[in-house]
């Protein structure tokens, strides 16, 4: 297998420095070299042809072709191993899992639901059902690390995939992180993640997801066009910033016809189960 990668780093000579005014400065990409490497290798693995080799080149070969250190490669491969895309053998081989592409729409690193559905190949539409200020109940206050009764913003949306109801989502954000920001109703149909990162000091880092099976209620039946008492999967998601603070608490209800979940479990060491998602995109329905 030929492995050709353009360098993602660029060495800059310090000779002949150019004088710059403070106004000439621009924002620098916040992503670290490790994050860029993870994304590049993940894309490489997921876009390999079926006839390609089932293993990656050595860490040294990858590092040389990408122009970065072996330590960076090693850290990136560790993340991809935890994601279930690769596995490390007793020797130096890094094997690509046979079901790697089934995990390609992995919801835990896609982030925002709209982007997730687009990446799955669906035509996306978002319908904002409501948005309001409300007082946090005891459970919500505990999760968001605020006092009971503090104001929170609640946004309810339906995400449509190819014209069908796919996900019903409830976003909950503490008012104090929004401060005096001005935002219009049109915002709620866009990515709340992008808005928060662009307009506050918070940057999303990771989340914690709890999967809860339940039955469709009358209200959910009307929202998602499902039969009452049919099974439904709810995901309660807590979104964290890079400083460890909780920024958002979401409840997401998934329609089984369009989105299903699976778990990848490893026998090597005390690894946690890997949560992924598989897409059951039906045609002709």
KANOR-V653960 format. One record per helix or strand of 3 or more residues. SS is the DSSP state (a for helix, b for strand). FROM is the first residue (numbers start at 1). LEN is the number of residues. If there is no record, write none. Layout:
{{SS | FROM | LEN} {SS | FROM | LEN}}
//
This chain:
{{a | 22 | 3} {a | 33 | 14} {a | 59 | 8} {a | 70 | 14} {b | 86 | 3} {b | 94 | 3} {a | 100 | 4} {a | 107 | 4} {a | 113 | 7} {b | 124 | 12} {a | 138 | 7} {b | 151 | 11} {b | 164 | 11} {a | 175 | 4} {a | 185 | 5} {a | 192 | 8} {b | 204 | 12} {a | 218 | 7} {b | 231 | 11} {b | 246 | 9} {b | 259 | 6} {b | 274 | 6}}
//
